[in-house]
Amino acid sequence: MLEHGGNLDLALQRFGGRLDDWIDLSTGINRRPYPLPKLEPRHWGALPSRSEIEALHEAGREAYGTRAPIVALAGALGVRLSGPRVYHGSVADEPWLNGAARDPLAADIAGGLAIYVRAMTVLAGCLAFLSFM
């Protein structure tokens, strides 16, 4: 099986450098994270309320100077995902993500892919910019 990220020891052995010189993009873990404000314990243990989500959307509209719909990713499609399914004859009995939502449609999947492509394009642009710094 191919490895999926996280093995920076092998990268260091193969290509050299220091651990702090490497960014493992497969993990989503940032070694220099954005300085977050102190968050209440409830923010780590519960999903946001509808009013908190709307406040987030309104803050996004204000920040970007638009009245257009705003998408807050991670559950943004408003559909349930994952859940029990069958892969190559084996059952993956996992819980639903956003289980109270409706089943996804083909248009939701296309919308999610479009969001993903835009996000990866922005990421590639940022990495290209950083490579010239």
Secondary structure, DSSP 8 states (H G I E B T S, - for coil): ----S--HHHHHHHH---GGG---TTT---SS--------HHHHHS---HHHHHHHHHHHHHHHT--S----SSSTT-B-EE-SEEETTEEE---EETTTSB---HHHHHHHHHHHHHHHHHHHHHHHHHHT-
